[in-house]
C-alpha cells in the first residue's frame, strides 16, 4: 500500500519533482499575497525545501553548504510562520 523511497524515486523524475515544487512555491506566494500569510509561508517553505532537495540530488559535485544553508532557511521560515501572532 505504501511506497518506499526507492519506488517513489523511480516513479517520478527529478525534473517532475522540481516542476511540482516550483508550482507549490508559486501557490504559496499567491496564498501569502492574498492575505493568508501563515499558510502561504508554510506552503512556500515546504515547496522550497523539496526544490532544494531535488536540485541537490542532481548536482555532480555535492557540497554540504549547498544543501544545509537553503534547508536551514526553509526551516526558519517554517518556524517564523508558526510563531506569527495574528494568522489572517
C-alpha positions in Angstrom: 0.0 0.0 0.0 2.7 2.5 0.9 5.6 3.2 -1.4 9.1 3.3 -0.1 11.6 6.0 -1.1 13.1 4.0 -4.0 9.7 3.3 -5.6 8.8 6.9 -5.3 12.1 7.9 -6.8 11.6 5.5 -9.7 8.0 6.7 -10.4 8.8 10.4 -10.5 11.8 12.0 -12.3 13.7 14.8 -10.6 12.6 17.3 -13.2 9.0 16.5 -12.4 9.7 16.9 -8.7 11.4 20.2 -9.4 8.5 21.5 -11.5 5.9 20.4 -8.9 7.8 22.1 -6.1 8.1 25.3 -8.1 4.4 25.2 -8.6 3.9 24.7 -4.9 6.2 27.7 -4.2 4.1 29.9 -6.6 0.9 28.7 -4.9 2.5 29.7 -1.5 3.4 33.1 -2.8 -0.1 33.7 -4.2 -1.7 32.5 -0.9 0.6 34.7 1.1 -0.2 37.8 -1.1 -3.9 37.1 -0.9 -3.8 37.5 2.9 -3.1 34.1 4.5 0.5 34.9 5.4 1.0 32.0 7.7 -0.4 29.4 5.3 1.5 30.9 2.4 4.8 30.8 4.3 4.3 27.2 5.3 3.5 26.2 1.8 6.4 28.2 0.4 8.9 26.7 2.8 7.8 23.1 2.1 7.9 23.7 -1.7 11.3 25.4 -1.5 12.8 22.6 0.6 11.5 20.0 -1.9 13.1 22.0 -4.7 16.4 22.3 -2.9 16.5 18.5 -2.2 15.7 17.7 -5.8 18.3 20.1 -7.1 20.9 18.9 -4.7 20.4 15.3 -5.8 21.1 16.4 -9.4 24.4 18.0 -8.7 27.6 16.2 -9.7 29.8 17.8 -7.1 28.0 17.9 -3.8 29.0 20.4 -1.2 27.2 20.3 2.1 26.7 24.0 2.3 24.6 23.9 -0.8 22.1 21.7 1.0 22.4 22.8 4.6 22.0 26.6 4.1 18.8 26.6 2.0 17.2 23.9 4.2 18.0 25.9 7.3 16.4 29.0 5.7 13.3 26.9 4.9 13.2 25.6 8.5 13.5 29.1 9.9 10.7 30.4 7.5 8.5 27.5 8.7 9.3 28.3 12.4 8.6 32.0 11.8 5.3 31.2 10.1 4.2 29.2 13.1 5.1 31.9 15.5 3.2 34.7 13.8 0.8 36.3 16.3 -2.3 37.0 14.1 -2.8 34.5 11.4 -5.2 36.1 9.0 
